[in-house]
Amino acid sequence: MAPYEALYGRKCRTPLYWTELSEKQIHGVDLVKETEEKIKVIRDCLKAASDRQKSYADLKRKEIEFQVGDKVFLKVSPWKKILRFSRKGKLSPRFIGPYEITERIGPVAYRLALPAELERIHNVFHVSMLRRYRSDPSHVISPTEIEIRSDMTYEEEPIKILAREVKQLRNKSIALVKVLWHRHGIEEATWEPEEAMRKQYPNLFTGKIFGDENLKRGGEL
């Protein structure tokens, strides 16, 4: 039964279903009986819709539990125009941390050891706001000495060429090289115009950059 029919006691008049309007006289027991039947139909429809949505949500839902001592990331509220955890703006991180779990409060809440700058925030959070932190040695960045210029900048130095390709434009083609830079990993390599790199770093294409030690790591591919 459609919501319109349940509310007004008749079908909605449309070009596909057009009937004459007439008052339906219902009194006493018949009115109560018909109302109860309509309520039952509406409840059944709502339950069917709720069960269908729940079945979709259960496909992605999984039970998450943490132990005292685990480290987790804390989700930052994405609400607009509201300051949360000293972070704001669309480019702010979605998670902050990691923070250590100090106590479990009930089946789905945990108490975190927050730093001093977040002491005004209540330190008990629902499990949906937490993400497990898995320690990875690659996350540890060892400090390196960088020569800073007077204008607070430093020079990037290329190590080797990882790949080449030619980008075809409408009227010309541009030769590009994928350059691995000093103090950066392979995932941070960038594509640069080959002509500009040959002018600025000619030794990069002869295998004589950064001495023999870096030459063994690969010069021109």
Secondary structure, 3 states (H helix, E strand, C coil): CCHHHHHHCCCCCECCECCCCCCCCCCHHHHHHHHHHHHHHHHHHHHHHHHHHHHHHHCCCCCCCCCCCCEEEEECCCCCCCCECCECCCCCCCEEEEEEEEEEECCCEEEECCCHHHCCCCCEEEHHHEEECCCCHHHCCCCCCCCCCCCCCCCCCEEEEEEEEEEECCCCEEEEEEEEECCCCHHHCEEEEHHHHHHHCHHHHCCCCCHHHHHHCCCCC
